[in-house]
Amino acid sequence: MRALVRSAPAVATLALLLAVPATGQSVQDVVDEMYDVFTSSAAGVDNYTLVQNSMGFETLSYFEKEMVDGRPRFRLRQTGAGGGGMNFGSDAPGSVDIFSTGQDLVEHGRYAGREDVNGVSAHVIVVDDLSQVDFGPPASPDDMDFVPVSGKMFIDVSRHVPVRMEFDGRATTETGEHDVTMRMNMLDYRETQGLLTPFRVVMEIDGFQAMIDPEMQEQLEEFERQMESMPESQRAMMESMMGDRMESIRAMMAGGDGPMTFEVTVTEVRVNAGPPGASPE
């Protein structure tokens, strides 16, 4: 018994050591690093406009900076053609507003080590119960009601910017409820007058195949027949406009298990140019 009692402090110490990630990293550390990088990035930016393209359609999203609790945030003030800026530190649909969720991540998230994500080493923050976090779900198809249950955020170790957000949850469509994983990859970060922006955002939906009802399958097959009957130049233009979405549609028609994928690309970032259409001073 005495041996067990004497060993108890050593066991407790070992447990504490095992509970700390080998890197010495914590969620607070990761969030603070993101705060610092974004604050520096936003220092000389009063407003900006994203010009984005998705499936051949161009959208404009205009943001203005305001200070909240001493930190910069960008508010979506104007958008066209259904656009919403997918950018770090803004309040637009599909964006990452770390300034409103950062503290929730610290309180409810756990550091889960590092993973390779799209060719970069990334910190992994896991939130097991998203009901405790004001973490809006990513954009989803209009005919799908998605409720996230748990999630992960992946933060580039070197640049301290989000490179992926992943949500597991339940999606409700006309065919019922389904287990779905939605993944938002933020790629090709570039700096424009100090502002860091992901120039490619790729959304993936795992489990979409199970939601397709027979009527939708027929519509997809009819669409493919129409594509095949088009002149070659017109078909090439249509496939170019749809990009990766075309391959996803074909994968669904073939009964494949691949994710439904769509992509948004940034074609231009206008910093401190004022609202779109405003007359230059």
Disulfide bonds with the S-S distance in Angstrom:
none
